[in-house]
Amino acid sequence: MADQWFYGHDDVRLGPFSSRELRDLATAGKIRPTDNVWKAGVEKSVVAEKVKNLFPSPPDGAVPHEVEAPSTPSEEPAAPPEEPPPPAPAPSSAIDPVELGGNELPPLGHVGKIPMAPGAQPAPTRKARAVAGRGAVIVSQDGHAVQFRKKCISCGFVDASKNRMIIRNGTTRFSYYCPKCRRLHPVEIMGHL
């Protein structure tokens, strides 16, 4: 089976394309260097400019179109064009480019992540916290979800079943029917992110 490639442009996914078709689309300007490109069977995508041999390289000695001499002669000699600054060296933990047509892709854990300086610690992720409001008794929480039991605010009866919900910022309200006093009572859980 031939390689099948896809690309995303303005939230539109296009494909499948062969390696040759993908290269032709890039040459024609249909694929921009900032578009996402991925191979069939690979969940993560890479930026098109990281794909080796996707965009045509300028021929040796070619002058960029911004620096070309004007087509009409002028009486004053033109100032020499300013040379662009040399590109900054890539960090040592940068992602290796993907070769078009090959089976080598960067490790999935590195695709789409910003390379970090050696020795730098990643920022800790904030955990959510839930607080029981009226009619709730919290059993456990893990920073993402909370387990709780419903409690009657009139007679104090606590339901034996556990309920689970994702912790959201703000107050979540719902109702609980108490089988002991046969009334509908409010239940509240406050989430803090």
PyRosetta script that sets phi, psi and omega in degrees:
from pyrosetta import init, pose_from_sequence

init()
pose = pose_from_sequence("MADQWFYGHDDVRLGPFSSRELRDLATAGKIRPTDNVWKAGVEKSVVAEKVKNLFPSPPDGAVPHEVEAPSTPSEEPAAPPEEPPPPAPAPSSAIDPVELGGNELPPLGHVGKIPMAPGAQPAPTRKARAVAGRGAVIVSQDGHAVQFRKKCISCGFVDASKNRMIIRNGTTRFSYYCPKCRRLHPVEIMGHL")
pose.set_psi(1, 132.8)
pose.set_omega(1, -179.4)
pose.set_phi(2, -72.6)
pose.set_psi(2, 158.4)
pose.set_omega(2, 177.5)
pose.set_phi(3, -62.4)
pose.set_psi(3, 138.1)
pose.set_omega(3, 176.0)
pose.set_phi(4, -118.8)
pose.set_psi(4, 123.4)
pose.set_omega(4, -177.6)
pose.set_phi(5, -116.8)
pose.set_psi(5, 151.0)
pose.set_omega(5, 177.6)
pose.set_phi(6, -130.6)
pose.set_psi(6, 157.6)
pose.set_omega(6, 172.5)
pose.set_phi(7, -142.7)
pose.set_psi(7, 151.7)
pose.set_omega(7, -179.7)
pose.set_phi(8, -113.4)
pose.set_psi(8, 132.1)
pose.set_omega(8, -178.7)
pose.set_phi(9, -139.0)
pose.set_psi(9, 116.8)
pose.set_omega(9, 179.6)
pose.set_phi(10, 53.5)
pose.set_psi(10, 52.2)
pose.set_omega(10, 178.2)
pose.set_phi(11, 62.4)
pose.set_psi(11, 19.6)
pose.set_omega(11, 176.1)
pose.set_phi(12, -115.6)
pose.set_psi(12, 127.6)
pose.set_omega(12, 179.1)
pose.set_phi(13, -97.4)
pose.set_psi(13, 129.5)
pose.set_omega(13, -177.7)
pose.set_phi(14, -124.9)
pose.set_psi(14, 144.7)
pose.set_omega(14, 177.7)
pose.set_phi(15, 143.6)
pose.set_psi(15, 179.6)
pose.set_omega(15, 7.0)
pose.set_phi(16, -83.8)
pose.set_psi(16, 153.2)
pose.set_omega(16, 177.4)
pose.set_phi(17, -131.1)
pose.set_psi(17, 151.5)
pose.set_omega(17, 172.7)
pose.set_phi(18, -77.8)
pose.set_psi(18, 170.1)
pose.set_omega(18, 178.7)
pose.set_phi(19, -59.2)
pose.set_psi(19, -41.7)
pose.set_omega(19, -179.2)
pose.set_phi(20, -65.0)
pose.set_psi(20, -45.2)
pose.set_omega(20, 179.4)
pose.set_phi(21, -63.2)
pose.set_psi(21, -39.2)
pose.set_omega(21, 179.2)
pose.set_phi(22, -63.2)
pose.set_psi(22, -42.6)
pose.set_omega(22, 178.7)
pose.set_phi(23, -64.6)
pose.set_psi(23, -40.4)
pose.set_omega(23, 178.6)
pose.set_phi(24, -65.0)
pose.set_psi(24, -38.3)
pose.set_omega(24, 177.4)
pose.set_phi(25, -64.7)
pose.set_psi(25, -38.6)
pose.set_omega(25, 178.8)
pose.set_phi(26, -67.7)
pose.set_psi(26, -40.3)
pose.set_omega(26, 179.2)
pose.set_phi(27, -64.2)
pose.set_psi(27, -37.9)
pose.set_omega(27, -179.6)
pose.set_phi(28, -76.8)
pose.set_psi(28, -8.2)
pose.set_omega(28, 178.5)
pose.set_phi(29, 88.4)
pose.set_psi(29, 7.0)
pose.set_omega(29, 178.6)
pose.set_phi(30, -73.1)
pose.set_psi(30, -31.9)
pose.set_omega(30, 176.7)
pose.set_phi(31, -104.4)
pose.set_psi(31, 124.7)
pose.set_omega(31, 178.4)
pose.set_phi(32, -92.8)
pose.set_psi(32, 158.2)
pose.set_omega(32, 178.3)
pose.set_phi(33, -61.1)
pose.set_psi(33, -20.5)
pose.set_omega(33, -178.5)
pose.set_phi(34, -92.0)
pose.set_psi(34, -5.1)
pose.set_omega(34, 178.4)
pose.set_phi(35, -73.0)
pose.set_psi(35, 156.5)
pose.set_omega(35, 177.9)
pose.set_phi(36, -91.1)
pose.set_psi(36, 140.6)
pose.set_omega(36, -179.7)
pose.set_phi(37, -130.1)
pose.set_psi(37, 139.4)
pose.set_omega(37, 176.1)
pose.set_phi(38, -148.4)
pose.set_psi(38, 160.4)
pose.set_omega(38, -177.6)
pose.set_phi(39, -100.3)
pose.set_psi(39, 148.6)
pose.set_omega(39, 178.7)
pose.set_phi(40, -58.0)
pose.set_psi(40, 134.0)
pose.set_omega(40, 179.7)
pose.set_phi(41, 91.0)
pose.set_psi(41, -6.5)
pose.set_omega(41, 178.9)
pose.set_phi(42, -109.5)
pose.set_psi(42, 126.4)
pose.set_omega(42, -175.1)
pose.set_phi(43, -73.8)
pose.set_psi(43, -37.4)
pose.set_omega(43, -174.8)
pose.set_phi(44, -92.7)
pose.set_psi(44, 152.5)
pose.set_omega(44, 178.7)
pose.set_phi(45, -111.2)
pose.set_psi(45, 165.5)
pose.set_omega(45, 175.2)
pose.set_phi(46, -125.2)
pose.set_psi(46, 158.7)
pose.set_omega(46, 177.1)
pose.set_phi(47, -70.7)
pose.set_psi(47, 138.7)
pose.set_omega(47, -172.9)
pose.set_phi(48, -58.1)
pose.set_psi(48, -31.5)
pose.set_omega(48, -178.9)
pose.set_phi(49, -68.4)
pose.set_psi(49, -17.0)
pose.set_omega(49, 178.5)
pose.set_phi(50, -83.8)
pose.set_psi(50, -11.5)
pose.set_omega(50, -178.8)
pose.set_phi(51, -81.0)
pose.set_psi(51, 117.0)
pose.set_omega(51, -177.2)
pose.set_phi(52, -67.7)
pose.set_psi(52, 137.2)
pose.set_omega(52, 177.4)
pose.set_phi(53, 67.2)
pose.set_psi(53, 16.3)
pose.set_omega(53, 177.9)
pose.set_phi(54, -82.0)
pose.set_psi(54, -46.4)
pose.set_omega(54, 179.8)
pose.set_phi(55, -97.5)
pose.set_psi(55, 141.7)
pose.set_omega(55, -179.5)
pose.set_phi(56, -67.0)
pose.set_psi(56, 138.5)
pose.set_omega(56, 177.1)
pose.set_phi(57, -85.5)
pose.set_psi(57, 143.3)
pose.set_omega(57, -180.0)
pose.set_phi(58, -65.8)
pose.set_psi(58, 143.1)
pose.set_omega(58, 178.9)
pose.set_phi(59, -63.6)
pose.set_psi(59, 152.6)
pose.set_omega(59, 179.7)
pose.set_phi(60, -59.5)
pose.set_psi(60, 135.8)
pose.set_omega(60, 178.5)
pose.set_phi(61, 82.8)
pose.set_psi(61, 1.7)
pose.set_omega(61, -180.0)
pose.set_phi(62, -73.5)
pose.set_psi(62, 143.1)
pose.set_omega(62, 179.8)
pose.set_phi(63, -103.1)
pose.set_psi(63, 130.3)
pose.set_omega(63, 177.6)
pose.set_phi(64, -59.2)
pose.set_psi(64, 150.6)
pose.set_omega(64, -174.9)
pose.set_phi(65, -63.7)
pose.set_psi(65, -20.7)
pose.set_omega(65, 179.3)
pose.set_phi(66, -73.6)
pose.set_psi(66, -23.4)
pose.set_omega(66, -172.7)
pose.set_phi(67, -102.7)
pose.set_psi(67, -2.5)
pose.set_omega(67, -177.4)
pose.set_phi(68, -63.9)
pose.set_psi(68, 151.2)
pose.set_omega(68, 180.0)
pose.set_phi(69, -67.8)
pose.set_psi(69, 146.9)
pose.set_omega(69, 178.9)
pose.set_phi(70, -64.6)
pose.set_psi(70, 150.5)
pose.set_omega(70, -175.9)
pose.set_phi(71, -76.5)
pose.set_psi(71, -24.2)
pose.set_omega(71, 178.0)
pose.set_phi(72, -102.6)
pose.set_psi(72, 134.9)
pose.set_omega(72, -179.7)
pose.set_phi(73, -69.4)
pose.set_psi(73, 142.2)
pose.set_omega(73, 176.9)
pose.set_phi(74, -114.8)
pose.set_psi(74, 160.4)
pose.set_omega(74, -176.5)
pose.set_phi(75, -78.6)
pose.set_psi(75, -30.1)
pose.set_omega(75, 178.3)
pose.set_phi(76, -91.6)
pose.set_psi(76, 142.0)
pose.set_omega(76, 177.1)
pose.set_phi(77, -68.8)
pose.set_psi(77, 138.1)
pose.set_omega(77, -178.3)
pose.set_phi(78, -73.4)
pose.set_psi(78, 144.2)
pose.set_omega(78, 177.3)
pose.set_phi(79, -69.4)
pose.set_psi(79, 144.7)
pose.set_omega(79, 179.6)
pose.set_phi(80, -63.3)
pose.set_psi(80, 142.8)
pose.set_omega(80, -178.3)
pose.set_phi(81, -67.4)
pose.set_psi(81, 146.2)
pose.set_omega(81, 178.4)
pose.set_phi(82, -76.4)
pose.set_psi(82, 137.9)
pose.set_omega(82, 178.7)
pose.set_phi(83, -83.0)
pose.set_psi(83, 138.0)
pose.set_omega(83, 178.5)
pose.set_phi(84, -69.0)
pose.set_psi(84, 151.2)
pose.set_omega(84, 179.4)
pose.set_phi(85, -64.6)
pose.set_psi(85, 150.7)
pose.set_omega(85, 179.8)
pose.set_phi(86, -65.1)
pose.set_psi(86, 148.6)
pose.set_omega(86, -179.6)
pose.set_phi(87, -64.9)
pose.set_psi(87, 147.0)
pose.set_omega(87, 179.8)
pose.set_phi(88, -69.5)
pose.set_psi(88, 143.4)
pose.set_omega(88, 179.1)
pose.set_phi(89, -67.5)
pose.set_psi(89, 143.8)
pose.set_omega(89, -179.1)
pose.set_phi(90, -72.4)
pose.set_psi(90, 145.4)
pose.set_omega(90, 176.9)
pose.set_phi(91, -62.2)
pose.set_psi(91, 156.9)
pose.set_omega(91, -175.7)
pose.set_phi(92, -66.1)
pose.set_psi(92, -22.3)
pose.set_omega(92, -178.9)
pose.set_phi(93, -97.3)
pose.set_psi(93, 18.2)
pose.set_omega(93, -178.5)
pose.set_phi(94, -66.4)
pose.set_psi(94, 157.9)
pose.set_omega(94, -179.2)
pose.set_phi(95, -79.2)
pose.set_psi(95, 134.3)
pose.set_omega(95, 175.3)
pose.set_phi(96, -69.1)
pose.set_psi(96, 144.7)
pose.set_omega(96, 179.6)
pose.set_phi(97, -66.7)
pose.set_psi(97, 154.7)
pose.set_omega(97, 178.3)
pose.set_phi(98, -89.4)
pose.set_psi(98, 137.2)
pose.set_omega(98, 179.5)
pose.set_phi(99, -94.8)
pose.set_psi(99, 127.0)
pose.set_omega(99, -179.5)
pose.set_phi(100, -69.7)
pose.set_psi(100, 130.4)
pose.set_omega(100, 179.1)
pose.set_phi(101, 94.7)
pose.set_psi(101, -16.7)
pose.set_omega(101, 178.7)
pose.set_phi(102, -92.9)
pose.set_psi(102, 173.0)
pose.set_omega(102, 179.6)
pose.set_phi(103, -99.7)
pose.set_psi(103, 5.1)
pose.set_omega(103, -176.5)
pose.set_phi(104, -90.2)
pose.set_psi(104, 121.8)
pose.set_omega(104, 172.9)
pose.set_phi(105, -124.8)
pose.set_psi(105, 154.6)
pose.set_omega(105, 177.0)
pose.set_phi(106, -62.5)
pose.set_psi(106, 157.1)
pose.set_omega(106, 179.5)
pose.set_phi(107, -56.9)
pose.set_psi(107, 141.1)
pose.set_omega(107, -175.5)
pose.set_phi(108, -59.5)
pose.set_psi(108, -29.7)
pose.set_omega(108, -179.7)
pose.set_phi(109, -68.7)
pose.set_psi(109, -17.4)
pose.set_omega(109, -177.2)
pose.set_phi(110, -101.9)
pose.set_psi(110, -16.0)
pose.set_omega(110, -176.5)
pose.set_phi(111, -68.8)
pose.set_psi(111, 128.8)
pose.set_omega(111, 176.9)
pose.set_phi(112, 81.4)
pose.set_psi(112, -1.4)
pose.set_omega(112, 178.2)
pose.set_phi(113, -100.1)
pose.set_psi(113, 149.8)
pose.set_omega(113, 178.8)
pose.set_phi(114, -81.3)
pose.set_psi(114, 128.4)
pose.set_omega(114, 179.4)
pose.set_phi(115, -62.3)
pose.set_psi(115, 141.5)
pose.set_omega(115, -179.8)
pose.set_phi(116, -105.5)
pose.set_psi(116, 152.6)
pose.set_omega(116, 176.6)
pose.set_phi(117, -66.5)
pose.set_psi(117, 147.9)
pose.set_omega(117, 179.3)
pose.set_phi(118, -59.8)
pose.set_psi(118, 137.0)
pose.set_omega(118, 178.4)
pose.set_phi(119, 85.1)
pose.set_psi(119, -5.1)
pose.set_omega(119, -179.0)
pose.set_phi(120, -79.2)
pose.set_psi(120, 144.5)
pose.set_omega(120, 179.3)
pose.set_phi(121, -97.1)
pose.set_psi(121, 136.0)
pose.set_omega(121, 176.8)
pose.set_phi(122, -68.6)
pose.set_psi(122, 151.5)
pose.set_omega(122, 179.6)
pose.set_phi(123, -68.4)
pose.set_psi(123, 135.3)
pose.set_omega(123, -179.8)
pose.set_phi(124, -68.7)
pose.set_psi(124, 144.0)
pose.set_omega(124, 178.5)
pose.set_phi(125, -82.7)
pose.set_psi(125, 140.3)
pose.set_omega(125, -179.0)
pose.set_phi(126, -80.0)
pose.set_psi(126, 136.6)
pose.set_omega(126, 178.0)
pose.set_phi(127, -98.3)
pose.set_psi(127, 143.2)
pose.set_omega(127, 177.2)
pose.set_phi(128, -80.7)
pose.set_psi(128, 157.2)
pose.set_omega(128, -179.3)
pose.set_phi(129, -134.8)
pose.set_psi(129, 137.5)
pose.set_omega(129, 178.6)
pose.set_phi(130, -112.5)
pose.set_psi(130, 143.7)
pose.set_omega(130, 177.7)
pose.set_phi(131, -125.8)
pose.set_psi(131, 133.1)
pose.set_omega(131, -179.4)
pose.set_phi(132, -71.6)
pose.set_psi(132, 134.6)
pose.set_omega(132, 175.0)
pose.set_phi(133, -106.0)
pose.set_psi(133, -152.1)
pose.set_omega(133, 179.8)
pose.set_phi(134, -63.2)
pose.set_psi(134, 132.9)
pose.set_omega(134, 172.6)
pose.set_phi(135, 77.1)
pose.set_psi(135, 16.6)
pose.set_omega(135, -179.3)
pose.set_phi(136, -133.3)
pose.set_psi(136, 145.8)
pose.set_omega(136, 173.9)
pose.set_phi(137, -128.8)
pose.set_psi(137, 116.2)
pose.set_omega(137, -178.1)
pose.set_phi(138, -78.4)
pose.set_psi(138, 131.0)
pose.set_omega(138, 179.2)
pose.set_phi(139, -95.4)
pose.set_psi(139, -47.2)
pose.set_omega(139, 178.8)
pose.set_phi(140, -160.2)
pose.set_psi(140, 162.7)
pose.set_omega(140, 174.4)
pose.set_phi(141, -153.8)
pose.set_psi(141, 149.1)
pose.set_omega(141, -176.6)
pose.set_phi(142, -120.8)
pose.set_psi(142, 12.7)
pose.set_omega(142, -178.9)
pose.set_phi(143, 92.5)
pose.set_psi(143, -11.0)
pose.set_omega(143, 178.9)
pose.set_phi(144, -125.0)
pose.set_psi(144, -41.0)
pose.set_omega(144, -179.0)
pose.set_phi(145, -132.4)
pose.set_psi(145, 161.0)
pose.set_omega(145, 179.9)
pose.set_phi(146, -129.0)
pose.set_psi(146, 141.4)
pose.set_omega(146, 172.7)
pose.set_phi(147, -109.6)
pose.set_psi(147, 135.5)
pose.set_omega(147, -176.7)
pose.set_phi(148, -148.9)
pose.set_psi(148, 165.3)
pose.set_omega(148, 174.2)
pose.set_phi(149, -118.1)
pose.set_psi(149, 150.4)
pose.set_omega(149, 178.9)
pose.set_phi(150, -89.6)
pose.set_psi(150, 140.7)
pose.set_omega(150, -177.1)
pose.set_phi(151, -130.0)
pose.set_psi(151, 134.3)
pose.set_omega(151, 178.5)
pose.set_phi(152, -72.1)
pose.set_psi(152, 130.3)
pose.set_omega(152, -179.2)
pose.set_phi(153, -82.8)
pose.set_psi(153, -9.9)
pose.set_omega(153, 178.3)
pose.set_phi(154, -92.7)
pose.set_psi(154, -56.0)
pose.set_omega(154, -173.7)
pose.set_phi(155, -102.3)
pose.set_psi(155, -10.9)
pose.set_omega(155, 177.8)
pose.set_phi(156, 84.9)
pose.set_psi(156, 6.1)
pose.set_omega(156, 179.3)
pose.set_phi(157, -65.2)
pose.set_psi(157, 130.9)
pose.set_omega(157, 178.8)
pose.set_phi(158, -108.2)
pose.set_psi(158, 125.0)
pose.set_omega(158, 179.9)
pose.set_phi(159, -65.7)
pose.set_psi(159, 140.1)
pose.set_omega(159, -177.3)
pose.set_phi(160, -76.4)
pose.set_psi(160, -24.1)
pose.set_omega(160, -177.5)
pose.set_phi(161, -81.3)
pose.set_psi(161, 147.8)
pose.set_omega(161, 177.0)
pose.set_phi(162, -96.5)
pose.set_psi(162, 144.4)
pose.set_omega(162, 175.5)
pose.set_phi(163, -115.9)
pose.set_psi(163, 149.1)
pose.set_omega(163, -179.4)
pose.set_phi(164, -130.0)
pose.set_psi(164, 139.0)
pose.set_omega(164, 175.7)
pose.set_phi(165, -150.0)
pose.set_psi(165, 155.8)
pose.set_omega(165, 176.6)
pose.set_phi(166, -75.7)
pose.set_psi(166, 137.9)
pose.set_omega(166, -178.7)
pose.set_phi(167, -75.8)
pose.set_psi(167, 122.7)
pose.set_omega(167, 177.4)
pose.set_phi(168, -116.7)
pose.set_psi(168, 153.1)
pose.set_omega(168, 178.8)
pose.set_phi(169, -69.1)
pose.set_psi(169, 132.4)
pose.set_omega(169, 179.3)
pose.set_phi(170, 104.0)
pose.set_psi(170, -170.0)
pose.set_omega(170, -177.1)
pose.set_phi(171, -99.8)
pose.set_psi(171, 129.9)
pose.set_omega(171, 174.8)
pose.set_phi(172, -106.0)
pose.set_psi(172, 127.7)
pose.set_omega(172, -177.3)
pose.set_phi(173, -120.9)
pose.set_psi(173, 141.6)
pose.set_omega(173, 171.2)
pose.set_phi(174, -155.3)
pose.set_psi(174, 177.9)
pose.set_omega(174, -174.4)
pose.set_phi(175, -107.6)
pose.set_psi(175, 157.6)
pose.set_omega(175, 178.3)
pose.set_phi(176, -137.6)
pose.set_psi(176, 127.4)
pose.set_omega(176, 177.0)
pose.set_phi(177, -94.0)
pose.set_psi(177, 116.7)
pose.set_omega(177, 179.8)
pose.set_phi(178, -81.9)
pose.set_psi(178, 121.6)
pose.set_omega(178, 179.5)
pose.set_phi(179, -73.7)
pose.set_psi(179, -19.3)
pose.set_omega(179, -177.6)
pose.set_phi(180, -79.3)
pose.set_psi(180, -53.5)
pose.set_omega(180, -179.4)
pose.set_phi(181, -95.2)
pose.set_psi(181, -2.3)
pose.set_omega(181, 175.4)
pose.set_phi(182, 55.1)
pose.set_psi(182, 49.4)
pose.set_omega(182, 177.1)
pose.set_phi(183, -136.2)
pose.set_psi(183, 158.3)
pose.set_omega(183, 176.4)
pose.set_phi(184, -92.7)
pose.set_psi(184, 128.1)
pose.set_omega(184, -177.7)
pose.set_phi(185, -127.3)
pose.set_psi(185, 152.2)
pose.set_omega(185, 178.7)
pose.set_phi(186, -78.3)
pose.set_psi(186, 150.6)
pose.set_omega(186, 174.6)
pose.set_phi(187, -129.3)
pose.set_psi(187, 134.6)
pose.set_omega(187, -178.5)
pose.set_phi(188, -131.8)
pose.set_psi(188, 138.2)
pose.set_omega(188, 173.4)
pose.set_phi(189, -131.6)
pose.set_psi(189, 125.9)
pose.set_omega(189, 178.7)
pose.set_phi(190, -100.1)
pose.set_psi(190, 129.6)
pose.set_omega(190, 178.8)
pose.set_phi(191, -110.5)
pose.set_psi(191, 141.8)
pose.set_omega(191, 177.8)
pose.set_phi(192, -128.2)
pose.set_psi(192, 123.3)
pose.set_omega(192, 179.2)
pose.set_phi(193, -100.1)
pose.dump_pdb("model.pdb")
